[in-house]
Amino acid sequence: MSTTPLSGLAVSTHDLRKTFRHGANVAVAGLDLAVPRGGVHALLGPNGSGKTTALRMLLGLLRPDSGTMEVLGHTVPDELPQVIDRVGAIVESPKFFPTMSGHTNLALLARAVGVPATRVGEVLEQVGLAARARDDVGRYSLGMKQRLAIASTLLKDPELLIFDEPTNGLDPAGLHEVRTTMRSLADAGRTVVVSSHLLAEVQQVADTVSIIGRGRLLRSGHVSELLGGGGRVRVVVKPTDAAARVLMDASYEVSPAADGALVVGRPGSSVDPSAVARLLGSADLWPSELTVAVDSLEQVFLSLTEREHLAATQHSSHTPQGVAS
């Protein structure tokens, strides 16, 4: 867990729990989150992991069974009225009038929430829709409609933005548009919390991430830290078989990469790239490439969620019949 002081967090939860159907369905099971202020924080997890339930509790749309939550330094839900104007959120597909322009739709919303009409043009500019502001929403692409939804959350100039699966159903162009919009909002000083299962997209836009499985936090931190490769190195050397034997004889773990390289690790410790180079050189094997191995976010995600699934399966197999796990 993060050791950042609470004053430095945009969102924090401790031991958060939510069940449905009189406790039979555990959606969130002791969830601890620590979202730093500023940047894009991704909430990752497979379907049913509790992401949407957690976000709805933060926004006061669901009440937790137990645990504590803070948003921008305020305890929620008790102090939610004091902080809600500083939060913008999309937790389901927003509804707009398709025969009205994007500008008109936002102008009606601005009037309803008591925001000056001048904000409409400003937020449309922020999400890159100024040039299409007078077009009917029915003519917008899915990506444009999602950016219009993001613009609607910006009317009150919030510090914190919470988006639940904002890129669902978008084509590559729409994905790029929404990703660019989230990145620009974070670069302007806001905190953007986004839940997603599109790992490649998240890897391109997120600064920090929390990975959730079965309602629990599995791992969190900066994306660069999570993708560090676990202290392994990647080496390209010929002949590959001879190099693998030399490395394994020296107690390294060696696995082949898809492109023919070798990924070299050592149980319980990091691998020193220079030591690998010296070992291979002493056997007259000279690497043409030797770099620190970097996982994809998808690899980290799958490793953690598969481990959680295995643990849950083992626990279930040891649970006496008739006793809920």
N, C-alpha and C positions, 0 to 999 in steps of 0.2 A: 504493500500500500504506500501511497505517497506520504511523505513527511512534511509537505507544504502546510504552513499554518492555515487555520480556517480563514483568516482574514484575506489570504491570497487565493481563495477558491471561489469560483463562480457557482458551483454546485457541489454539495457533499451529502452523502447518505451514510448511515451507519446501521447495520443489522436490519435493513429494511425487508419487510415480509408482507406478502399479499397472497391470500388463497381465495379460491372460488368454490362454489358448490359445497358449502359448509365444511371447508377444509380439505375436501377430497382432491382438489386440483391446486397444486402449489405453483403459482406463477413466478413469484419472487421469493427467494429463500435466503434471507440474511445478506442482502446485497450491500456492499460497501463501494461507494463511488467517490472519487476526488477529481473534480474537473477544474483545472487552473483557469484563471482569468486570461482572456485573450487567446486568439488562435482558434483552430478548428479541432474539436475533440470528437472522435468517432466512437460510437457505441456499437460494437459488433457482436453478433451472435446468430446462431441458426434460428429458423422459425420456431416459435414456442419457447425461446430462451428467456423471455421476460422483458425485452427491450421496451416495447410499447407500453406495457403495464407500468414499468418504472417511470417513463416519461409522463404518463397520465397522472401518476401520483404526485410528481413534482409540480404539475400544473393545477393540482386540486381537483382533477376530474375523477379521481378514485381516492378513497381513503385507505391508507395502509392498515394492516392488522396490528403491526408493531414496528418499532424502529424509529429513527429520527431522520429528518431531511432539512437542509438549509439551501436557500437560493439567494445569491448575492448578499449573504450575511444575515438573512432573515429566516427564522424557523417557519417551515410550512407543514401543514396548511394554516396554522393559527395566524401567522403574520402575512399570509399571501396578499390580502388587500393592500398592504403597505409596499409591496414590491411588484405587483402584477403589471403595472404600467411600464416597468423597466424590462419586461420580458415579451418577446414576440414568438409565436409558435405556429407550426403546421403539424397537426397530428392526424389529419384525414384530408382527403381531397377537397379543396375549397370550392364553393359554388359561386359562379359569376353569371351575369346576364349575357348570353351569347350574342344578342342583337344590339348590345351597347358596346361602346368602345372601352378599351382598357382604362383610359382616363376617366370616363364617366363612371365606370364601376368603382374606381378608387375614390372619386369625388363623393359618391353617395356614402361610401364607407367612412370617409374622413368626416363628413358631416355628422354621421351617426355616433362617432366616438369623440367628437368635439375637437378635431384637429384642424388647423388652418388649411384652407384650400391650396395654399402655396406648397404644402408638403407633397401634393400629388405629383407635380412635375419633378420635384427633387427625388422622390423615391423611384419614379420611372427611369430617371437618368441613372440612378445608382445600380439598377438591375439591367441596364442596357436596352430598355424598351422605349426610350424617348421617341425614336423615329417611327415607331408603330403605335404610338399612344392613341391616335385617333381612329385606328382600325377596329372593326368589331371583333370582340373576343372569339366569336365563332370561327374566325379566319386564322386564329393563332394556332401554331403547332403546340404539341404537348409540352415541349420545353419552354415555349413562351408563356403558356398558361401557368407553368410552375414558377417561372420568374415573376409573373404577375402576382401569384400567391405570396412569394417572398416579399415583393414590394408592399403588399397589404400589411405584412407584419412590421414593416419599417415605418409606418405612418407616425407612430408615437416615439420614434427614434430610440428604440430599446438598446440596452447594453448586452442583453443575452438573447440569443435566438435558438430555438429548439425545433428541429426538423425531423420528423419521423418518416424514414424511407422516402426522401424527396425525389429520388431518381427512378422510382419504380415505373416501368413501362416506357421509359424514354429511349429513343434511338441514340446512336453515337453522337450526333450533333446536339441533341438535347442534353445528354450527359455532360458534354463539354461546356455547354452554356451554363448549366446549373452549378457545375463544379467551379467554373471561373467566377460566378457570382458569389458563391460561398467564400471562396478564397479572398476576393476583394473586400467583402464585408469584414472578414477577420483581419485583413491587413490594415483596415481603417480603425482597428482598435476594439471591435466587438468580440464577444465569445460566441462561437457557433457550435452547438451540440447537434450532431447528426447521427441517427441510427441508420444502419445499412448492412446489407449482405453482399454488396458489390465490392469485393475486396480490392480489386485492381484500382477502381475509382477512388476508394478511400485512401489507398496508399499514395495516390498522387496529390491529395488535397489536405489530409489530416496532419496535424502537428503531434497530437497525443491520442491515445486510444485506450479504451477499456473493452476487454473481451469477456463476454458473459456466456455461461453455459448452465442450463437448468436453474436459472434464477440466481446464480452466484457469480461473483467476480472471479475469473480464472487468472487474468493477468492485466496489468495496466502500465502505462509509461509512455515515453516519447517513442514515436514510430521508429526513429533511427536506432534506439536502444533495442527495441523488439526485433529488429531486422539485423542485429549484429552477427548472426550466424553461430552464436554459442561458442566462440573462440576457435572456430575451425578455419582451415585454409583450403583454397582451391588451387590445384596444381596441374599444369599441362606438361607432360613429359613423355618421351618415347625411349625405349619401349615401355608401354604402360604396365604390362604384366610384371616385368622385372622391377619397376619402381614400386608397385604395390607390395611385392614380396619384401623388398628392403624396408619399407615403412612398417609393415606388419611385424617383421622380425624385431623392430625397435619398439614394439608395443603401441603403435598408433592404430587407431581404427580407420579403415579406408573403405570408401564406397564410391562407385562410379557415378559420374554425372551423365546426363543425357547426351551431352556434346563430346563425350570421350575423356573429359577431365577427371581427376581424382579429387574427392573431398576428404580431407584428412582431419581427424579429430583425436582427442585423448580423453578418456573417461575422467571426470572430476576436475579437469583443468583446461586452460586455454592452450592453444598450439602457438608456439613461436615460429613465425614464417622463416626466420633466418636459420633456425635449427633444422627445419625441414630441408632448406636449400643446401646446408652443409652436409647433411646426411646423404642426400641424393648425389651431391657432388663427389663425396668420398667413394661412391660406388660408380663413378664415371657416368652418372645420369644427370643431365643438365636441363632443368626446366626451361621451357620457352615462355611460360607464364606462371606466376605465383602471386595470388592475391588473397586477401581475407574473404572468406565465404560469406555471402549475404543471402539470407532467406528472403523469400517473398512474404508479404503479409498473409497470403493465402496459406503458405506452408506453416507459419506460426499458428494461424487460426485453426487449421485442420488438426495439427498436432495436439493443441490444447483441448479442442472439443472432442476429439477421438479419445483422448486420455480420460476426460470427464465421463464420456459414455461408457468406457470400459469399467471405470470405478463404480458407476451406478449399476452396471450389469452385475458386477461381482457382489455388490452390497445386496442387490435383489436376490441373487442366488443363495445367499446366506440368511435371508429373512424367513422365519418360520411361516408356513402356510397360514393364511388368514390374518396375518399381521401386516398392516400398511407400512411401507418403507418411507 
